[in-house]
Amino acid sequence: MINVLKQSALTGIQLRAVRAFQDNYIWILHQGDQAIVVDPGEANPVLAYLQKHQLNLKALLITHHHGDHVGGVQALKQLYPQCTVYGPAKEKIPLCDHGLNGGQQLSFPDLGVEFQVIDVPGHTAGHIAYFGTSPKNEPFLFCGDTLFSIGCGRLFEGTAAQMLASLEKLSALPADTLVCCAHEYTLSNIRWALAVDPDNPALNQYHEQAQQLRQNDEPTVPSTLALELKANPFLRTESATIVASAAQYAQQPLNHPRDVFATLREWKNNF
């Protein structure tokens, strides 16, 4: 059984989140018979979807080198040798045809989509994100493991300062941007965020919605950047409420957003 979003969240193109492993999402964009796949950690769920919908794989977009994001690249490239593999230039990506750096652009006229590449180090040293627009100019973001709904990625290779700067780049995107992250971590993230910011109305409302979605075995993503800016503590390191909560956890004053972020990340790691 292929588990996907029931309806596209964009106009003029299909956007689907295919489940992989325990909690990964592999994103698939398609229009006509052309498809783009993002972070294929394993090949079989992608192959099942492509075959069911009679799609030709045009490109693979990779955000970072971790195995649960690249594990299916070789098998997919073998079966669809004409597909182009894009990935971060600063990381070793299997069979990568084009290494990308922040500021570069990708265009796929057959699908009517364009992407801007954004450098977002922190989770890994060379992590990139893909900010796209649909044929109707609707914004969406493939952010890998940098930004999650009500969370962010762990700092495996980068620093708190790097991750904060990366999240600030993403926070500056249009508020209606669809946040297409790579994991179903939303409920666990919300439980932590409620400890940080228990009286946040947007967070509490989202908690109810997310619980209902998961009870129905539906994805909580994509979320929107507008929601994340209201409810995600990692994007609100200058909020007086978040600063006070983090300082209480740290048991010392926190005078810089970087210190607030680092405290929040430690809090989440140990929650």
C-alpha positions as CSV (number, residue, x, y, z in Angstrom):
1,M,0.0,0.0,0.0
2,I,1.3,3.5,-1.0
3,N,0.6,6.1,1.7
4,V,0.3,9.6,0.3
5,L,-1.4,12.9,0.9
6,K,-5.0,12.6,-0.3
7,Q,-5.0,15.8,-2.3
8,S,-2.5,18.1,-3.8
9,A,-1.8,21.3,-1.8
10,L,-0.8,23.2,-5.0
11,T,-2.7,24.3,-8.1
12,G,-1.7,23.0,-11.5
13,I,0.7,20.3,-10.2
14,Q,0.5,17.3,-7.9
15,L,2.4,17.3,-4.6
16,R,2.5,14.1,-2.7
17,A,4.3,12.9,0.4
18,V,5.1,9.2,0.2
19,R,6.0,7.4,3.4
20,A,9.3,5.6,3.9
21,F,10.8,3.8,6.8
22,Q,9.1,4.6,10.1
23,D,8.5,8.3,9.9
24,N,10.2,9.7,6.7
25,Y,8.4,11.5,3.9
26,I,9.7,11.3,0.3
27,W,8.1,14.2,-1.6
28,I,7.0,13.8,-5.2
29,L,6.0,16.6,-7.6
30,H,4.4,15.6,-10.9
31,Q,2.6,17.1,-13.9
32,G,1.5,15.1,-16.9
33,D,3.9,12.1,-17.0
34,Q,6.9,14.0,-15.5
35,A,7.9,13.6,-11.9
36,I,10.5,15.1,-9.5
37,V,11.4,13.2,-6.3
38,V,12.9,14.8,-3.2
39,D,15.2,12.8,-0.8
40,P,14.4,9.2,-1.8
41,G,15.7,7.4,1.3
42,E,14.5,4.1,-0.2
43,A,13.5,3.3,-3.7
44,N,10.5,0.9,-3.4
45,P,7.8,3.4,-2.2
46,V,8.9,5.8,-5.0
47,L,8.9,3.0,-7.7
48,A,5.4,1.9,-6.6
49,Y,4.1,5.4,-6.9
50,L,5.8,6.1,-10.2
51,Q,4.5,2.9,-11.7
52,K,1.0,3.3,-10.4
53,H,0.7,6.7,-12.0
54,Q,2.7,5.9,-15.1
55,L,5.3,8.6,-14.4
56,N,8.7,9.3,-15.8
57,L,11.3,10.3,-13.3
58,K,12.9,13.5,-14.5
59,A,15.0,14.6,-11.5
60,L,16.0,13.7,-7.9
61,L,16.5,16.7,-5.5
62,I,18.7,15.8,-2.5
63,T,18.9,18.1,0.5
64,H,21.8,16.4,2.4
65,H,23.8,13.2,2.6
66,H,22.2,11.2,5.4
67,G,21.2,7.6,4.4
68,D,17.5,8.0,5.0
69,H,17.5,10.7,2.3
70,V,19.8,9.2,-0.3
71,G,19.4,5.4,0.1
72,G,17.2,5.0,-2.9
73,V,19.2,7.1,-5.3
74,Q,21.3,4.4,-7.0
75,A,18.3,2.0,-7.6
76,L,16.2,4.9,-9.0
77,K,19.0,6.1,-11.2
78,Q,19.6,2.6,-12.5
79,L,15.9,2.2,-13.5
80,Y,15.6,5.8,-14.8
81,P,19.1,6.5,-16.2
82,Q,17.9,9.7,-17.9
83,C,16.9,11.3,-14.5
84,T,19.2,14.1,-13.2
85,V,20.5,14.0,-9.6
86,Y,20.9,17.3,-7.9
87,G,22.4,17.7,-4.5
88,P,24.5,20.0,-2.2
89,A,27.9,20.7,-3.7
90,K,29.6,20.6,-0.3
91,E,28.5,17.0,0.5
92,K,29.1,13.6,-1.1
93,I,25.8,12.5,-2.7
94,P,25.5,9.2,-4.7
95,L,25.6,9.6,-8.4
96,C,25.2,13.4,-8.2
97,D,25.1,15.0,-11.6
98,H,24.9,18.7,-10.4
99,G,26.3,20.0,-7.1
100,L,24.4,23.0,-6.0
101,N,25.1,26.0,-3.9
102,G,22.9,28.6,-2.4
103,G,21.7,31.3,-4.8
104,Q,21.5,28.9,-7.8
105,Q,18.2,28.3,-9.6
106,L,16.6,25.3,-11.2
107,S,13.9,25.4,-13.8
108,F,11.7,22.5,-15.0
109,P,9.5,23.9,-17.8
110,D,7.8,20.6,-18.4
111,L,6.4,20.8,-14.9
112,G,6.0,24.5,-14.7
113,V,8.1,24.8,-11.5
114,E,11.2,26.7,-10.6
115,F,13.5,26.4,-7.5
116,Q,15.8,28.6,-5.7
117,V,18.6,26.8,-3.8
118,I,19.2,28.0,-0.2
119,D,22.2,27.1,1.9
120,V,21.0,25.9,5.3
121,P,23.9,24.4,7.2
122,G,23.4,23.2,10.7
123,H,21.9,19.7,10.6
124,T,24.8,18.8,8.3
125,A,27.6,21.1,7.1
126,G,26.4,21.4,3.5
127,H,22.6,21.0,3.8
128,I,20.5,22.9,1.2
129,A,16.8,23.6,0.8
130,Y,14.8,24.0,-2.4
131,F,12.3,26.9,-2.5
132,G,9.8,26.4,-5.3
133,T,6.9,28.0,-7.0
134,S,4.0,26.2,-8.6
135,P,2.6,27.0,-12.1
136,K,0.3,29.4,-10.2
137,N,3.2,31.0,-8.3
138,E,2.3,29.3,-5.0
139,P,5.4,28.9,-2.8
140,F,6.6,25.7,-1.3
141,L,9.8,24.6,0.5
142,F,11.6,21.3,0.5
143,C,13.6,21.8,3.7
144,G,14.9,18.3,4.4
145,D,15.9,18.0,8.1
146,T,16.5,21.7,8.7
147,L,12.9,22.9,9.6
148,F,10.3,20.5,10.9
149,S,6.7,21.4,11.8
150,I,7.2,22.9,15.3
151,G,10.8,21.8,15.3
152,C,14.2,21.8,13.6
153,G,16.9,19.3,12.9
154,R,19.6,18.2,15.4
155,L,23.0,19.7,15.1
156,F,25.1,16.8,13.8
157,E,27.7,18.8,11.9
158,G,26.9,22.5,12.3
159,T,26.7,25.0,15.1
160,A,23.8,26.7,16.8
161,A,24.8,29.9,15.1
162,Q,24.7,28.3,11.7
163,M,21.3,26.7,12.3
164,L,19.8,29.9,13.6
165,A,21.0,31.7,10.6
166,S,19.6,29.0,8.3
167,L,16.2,29.2,10.0
168,E,16.3,33.0,9.7
169,K,16.7,32.6,5.9
170,L,13.7,30.3,5.8
171,S,11.7,32.6,8.1
172,A,12.1,35.4,5.5
173,L,10.2,33.4,2.8
174,P,6.6,34.2,2.1
175,A,4.2,33.4,4.9
176,D,2.0,31.2,2.7
177,T,5.0,28.9,1.9
178,L,4.1,25.3,2.3
179,V,6.7,23.7,4.5
180,C,7.4,20.2,3.1
181,C,9.7,18.6,5.7
182,A,11.1,15.1,5.6
183,H,9.8,13.5,8.9
184,E,6.5,13.0,10.8
185,Y,7.8,14.5,14.1
186,T,5.0,17.0,14.6
187,L,3.2,15.5,17.6
188,S,6.4,14.9,19.6
189,N,7.6,18.4,18.6
190,I,4.3,19.9,19.9
191,R,4.5,18.2,23.2
192,W,7.9,19.8,23.7
193,A,6.8,23.2,22.5
194,L,3.8,23.2,24.9
195,A,6.4,22.9,27.7
196,V,8.1,26.0,26.3
197,D,5.1,28.0,25.4
198,P,2.0,26.5,27.0
199,D,-0.4,29.5,26.5
200,N,0.2,29.9,22.8
201,P,-3.3,29.7,21.1
202,A,-2.0,28.9,17.7
203,L,0.1,26.0,19.1
204,N,-2.8,24.6,21.2
205,Q,-5.1,24.8,18.2
206,Y,-2.6,23.1,16.0
207,H,-2.1,20.4,18.6
208,E,-5.8,19.4,18.3
209,Q,-5.6,19.4,14.5
210,A,-2.4,17.3,14.5
211,Q,-3.8,14.8,16.9
212,Q,-6.9,14.3,14.7
213,L,-4.8,13.9,11.6
214,R,-2.6,11.3,13.2
215,Q,-5.6,9.4,14.6
216,N,-6.8,9.2,11.0
217,D,-3.3,8.0,9.9
218,E,-2.9,11.2,7.8
219,P,0.3,13.3,7.5
220,T,0.4,16.6,9.5
221,V,2.6,18.1,6.7
222,P,2.9,20.2,4.8
223,S,2.4,23.0,7.3
224,T,2.7,26.7,6.4
225,L,5.5,29.1,7.3
226,A,2.8,31.4,8.8
227,L,1.9,28.7,11.3
228,E,5.5,27.9,12.1
229,L,6.2,31.6,12.8
230,K,3.4,31.7,15.3
231,A,4.0,28.4,17.0
232,N,7.5,27.0,16.5
233,P,9.8,28.1,19.3
234,F,12.9,27.7,17.2
235,L,11.6,30.5,14.9
236,R,10.8,32.8,17.8
237,T,14.1,33.2,19.6
238,E,13.5,36.9,20.0
239,S,10.0,36.5,21.5
240,A,9.9,37.6,25.1
241,T,7.9,34.6,26.1
242,I,10.3,32.2,24.5
243,V,13.4,34.0,25.9
244,A,11.9,33.9,29.4
245,S,11.1,30.2,29.1
246,A,14.5,29.3,27.8
247,A,16.2,31.3,30.5
248,Q,14.2,29.6,33.1
249,Y,15.3,26.2,31.7
250,A,18.9,27.3,31.5
251,Q,18.7,28.9,35.0
252,Q,20.6,32.0,33.7
253,P,19.9,35.1,31.6
254,L,20.1,34.6,27.9
255,N,21.1,37.8,26.1
256,H,21.4,36.7,22.5
257,P,19.0,34.8,20.1
258,R,21.9,32.3,19.5
259,D,22.0,31.5,23.2
260,V,18.2,31.1,23.3
261,F,18.3,28.8,20.3
262,A,21.1,26.7,21.7
263,T,19.2,26.3,25.0
264,L,16.0,25.4,23.1
265,R,17.9,22.8,21.1
266,E,19.4,21.3,24.2
267,W,16.0,21.3,25.9
268,K,14.5,19.5,22.9
269,N,17.3,17.0,22.8
270,N,16.7,16.0,26.4
271,F,12.9,16.3,26.5
